[in-house]
Amino acid sequence: MDDARRLLGDASEVGAFSRRAFLTGSSLGLALAADLVLTRRIQKERENLRLLPVPDDGARAAFPHSRWVLFPGYKTSWEEALWILNSLRPTLSRRAQMATVGYSNRGLDVSNIVAELNRYVRNFQLEKLYFYGHSFGGMVAVEVAARLADRGIPVELIVLDSSPHTKFDVLEQEMFEGVVFLYEAGYRIPTVVRGGYELGERIAHKNERTWRKIIDQTFEQLSPLAPSSVLIQSQASYIYHFDPTRFRNALGSTQLAFLGNPQDTVVNYGTARAGWAEIFPRNLILSDLVTEGARPAHASPQWNPLTYRPLLQQVQEQLIPLPRGGGRATVT
């Protein structure tokens, strides 16, 4: 009789444990499934290139036919690109509405960018285009501007924010060449490896970031919102093969303004600035604008908007002044 009671008690405990384990396991399974569904959905949405707007009612009313277009830098997600534009919105919105290029996770394809911008200009009947090249995005902006000019669509201004003019301006050549080699050999970098690489890269430049930023930026690369490995490797390949001399006489009257920082540990400020000046002597109007005090020193308007806004205000006032007696007041 005692044995029977003990067996019934054990069975009851097993049943209770099994129910708890089942409910816990089911909950974790559902959470994982939901995460996988969300990840697949996000990745599917980002297979195609998009132009992402930054809404601004005042800019829409004042500048219905003008746009600032941001070309994001290496490994910059759609969300971070929008963050950059929102950080600069109080200044940039004094000349135009704003949008950013959301690169396709299938890889960087400049022909698709040109075609999409061509449609965008036609659809919104745009009359003035201003490009903001964030880091390597400056390279893309220059090529896109040259190719749009062939279609009769001029770009008034390109801001080059810490943009290298060739691969030789990139300071970490060994890492850079390794990424390109793997991509062109057909190898793709797994997400987990990317997260570890990001951690190592951030620690190498820890003097520019707090530990909180280092951890946050590492985990960003593990997020479904992060750019795909294919996109990142194709961006590296683009930088590696970029030849600005192809566009030496292709920009027409497009004005260039270079922003940078001598303390930059990603791109060589001196050689990048001199390189753009040598190839585009007639186009480069402003090249002495320094983002002094910015941390990180490389292309960081989202972290240092109060440093960047006055410089961009100066660019706008000098290169794209408002008509006298009209337009919106300029503020920083």
N, C-alpha and C positions, 0 to 999 in steps of 0.2 A: 504494500500500500504506500509506504514512504517513497519507494522507488518510483511509483507511478506519479505521485505528487511532484517529485523532483523533476521527472521528465516533462510533465505538463508545464511546470514553472520555466524550465529551460526553453521549451518550445515557445512559450509566451514572450520571453526575452528576445529570442531569435526573431520572432515575428515583429516585435517592436523595433528592433535594430534594423531589420530588413526594410520596414516601412520608412524609417528615418534615412537609411542609406539610399533607398529608391527615390525618395523625395529630393534629397540633396543631389544625388546623381542626375536626376531628371532636370533639376533647376540648372545645374552646371551645364548639362547637355544643351538645354534650350538656350542658355546664354551664349554658348559657343556657336550653336547653329545660327542664332541671330547675328552674332558678330561676323560669321562667315558670309551670311546673306548680305549684311551691310557692306562688308569689304568688297564682295563681288559687285554689288550695285555701284559703289563709288568708283571702283576700277573700270567698270563698264562705261559709266558716264564720262570718264576722263580719257577714254580711248580716242576721242575726237577733239581736235583743237577748238578752243572757244575764245571769244573776246568777252571778258567779264567786266561789266560796267560798275562804276562806283557812283551811286545815285547822289545828285546834288541839285536841288530844285533851283537854287540861285544861278548856278552855272548853266543849267538847261535853259532858263529863261534868257540869260544874257548872251549865251554863246551857242545857239542851236546848231551851228554849222562848223564848230571847231572841236578838236579832240586832242588831249594828251593821251598817248598810248605808251604804257610801260612794257618793256621787254625784260622779264625777270632774269636774274642771274642763275648761276650754276646751283643745282639742287634746290631751287626755290619753289615751294609748293604754291598752288593757287591761293591758299589762304594767306600765306606770307606775302604774296604779291599784292593782294588786296589790302593787307595791313600797311605795306609800304605806301600805297597810294593814299590811304586814309590818313596816314601820318603827315603827308605832304599836301593834303587837300586844302587847308586854309590858304596856301599860296598858289598851287597849281590851278585851283578853281577860279582864280582871278583872270584867267586867260582862256579856259576851255573846260568842257566836260572831260571825264576821265574814264579810261578803260585799261585793262591789262590783258596781255596775251596769256591764255592758259594753255601751255604746251601739251601736246598729246602724249599720253603714256606709251604710245607705240614708238616714240622716238622723235627727235627733232627733225623737222622737214621744212626748210625755208620756203620751198615752192608752195606748200600749203598755207604758210603764213601770208605770203604775198597774195595768193588767190583770195584768202579770207578777208584780208584788209581791202583788197580791191572791191569785193562785194560790199563790205562795211561802208566804204566811202560812197559807193553808188546808192546804197539803201538809205543812208542818212543824209545824202546830198552834202557831204562835207566839203568845205572850202579851204580849211586850214588844218594841217596836221603837225603836231609836235611830238617827238619821240623822246622817251627817257630810257636810256640804256643802263640797266643796273648790272654792274660788273661785266661778265661776258656778254650780257644782253646788249651792250654797246656794239659789239661786233655784229650781232644779228640785226640791230637797228640800222647800221650803216649799209649792210647788204640789202635789206628790205627797202630802204630809202632809194638806193640806186636802181633796184628793179622796178619799183613803183614809178620812178622818173621815166623809165622806158615806156610805161603805160600812160604817160601824161598826167601823173598824179605827183605833184611836188610835195616834199616835206620841208617845212620852213626851218625847223630847228631840231637838232639831236643833242641831248645832254648825255655825256659820257661820264658815268659815275664810277671812277676807279677801274675803267675798262682797259684790259690789255689790248695792244694793237696786234701782237702776234703771240705765239706760244712761248716765246723766249722771255716775255715779261712775267710769266708765271714762276714764282720762286721755288715751289716744290716740284722740280722737274721729274725726279725719279718716280714719285707717287703718280704723277700725272701721266707719264709715259706708260706706266704699268696698267692703269685703267684703260687707256686707249688700246694697248696691245691685246688685252683680254677681250675687249669689245670686237676688235677687227679680226680676232681669231675665232670668234663665234661663241665665246664664253660669257655667261651672264652672272653677275655677282648676287648671291642670295641675300635676302633682307637681313638675316641675322648677322652675316659677315659685314654688311654695310653698317649696322648698328655698332659693331665693335670697332670698325674703322673710324666712324664718326667720333666715338669716345676718345680714341687715340689722337685723332686730329685736334679735337677740342682741347685735350689736355696739353698737347704740344704748344698750344697758344693760350694757355690758361691765364696768362697775364692780361689778356684782353677781355676775359669773361669771368663771372662769378661761377662757383661750382653749381649753383642752381641753374644758370644758363647752360652750362656744359651738359648736365643731366637732361634738361628739357630738350635741348637740340639733338641729343643722342636718341631719346625716345621718339622724337619727331620722325626719325628715319625708320622706325618700326611701326609707324601709324599707317593705316590704309589711306590717309590723306597725303602721304609723302609721295614725291615723284617716283616712278618706277625705275628699276635698275637699268632698263633699256634706255629710258629717257636720259638718265644721268650719264651713262656711258656714251650715248650719242652726242650729248653736249660736250663731253671731254674730247671726243673725236673731232667735233666741229672746231673747237678752239685749236686743236693740234694742227689742223690743216688750213686754218683761216689765213688768207693772203690779202691784206688790205690794198695792195697795189693794183688789184683787179678793178678797184672802184675809184682809182685816183682821179679820173676825169668824168666820173659818172654822177656826182652829187649835184652838179649845177650850182644853184645859188643857195643850197642848204647850208645853214650856219651850224657850227659845232661849238660846244662849250664843254671843257674838260674840268671835272671836279676830282680831287684826289687828296691823299695824305702821305707825306714823306715817311710816316711811321707804319705804313701799310706792310703787313707781313705775308700777304697773299700775292699781291701784284707789285712789281717794282715801279714805284711812282715815277721815278726819273726817266726810265727808259720808255715807259708807256706814254707819258706826256710828250717826250721828244719824238717818239715814233709817229703819233698822230699829227704832230706839227709838221714833220718832214713830208708826210704823204699828202696831207690836205692843208697846205699853207694858206690857200685862199679861203678855205671854209672855216678853219679853226679861228674863231674870233676871240674867245675867252679861254685862257689856259692857266691862269694864276689863282684860281679859286681853291682854297685849301680848307678841308673839313677839320680844322684844328680842334683838338680836344675830343673828337669822336672816338668812342670805344664800343665795339671794335673799330679799328681805323679803316678797315676795308668795307666800302659800299654798305653803310649801315644807317640809312635814313629812318628805318623803323625804330631803331634804338636811340637815335639822336636827332629827332625832328627839329629841335630848337637850334641845332647847329646848321642843319641843311636849309631850313626855310629862308633865312636871310640871304644865303648864297643864291638860291633859286629865284628869290625876289629880285636880286641884282641882275641875274640872267634875263628875266622877263622884262624888266624895265629897260635894259640896254638893247636887247635883241628883238623883242616883240612888244614894243610900247603900245599902249592903248591910244586910240584917237583922242585928240584934245577935246575936252568937254563931253566925252562919252564913256561908256563902259562902266565897270564896277571899280570902286576904290580899291587900291592895293593895300593889303595888310599882311603882316607876317604872323 
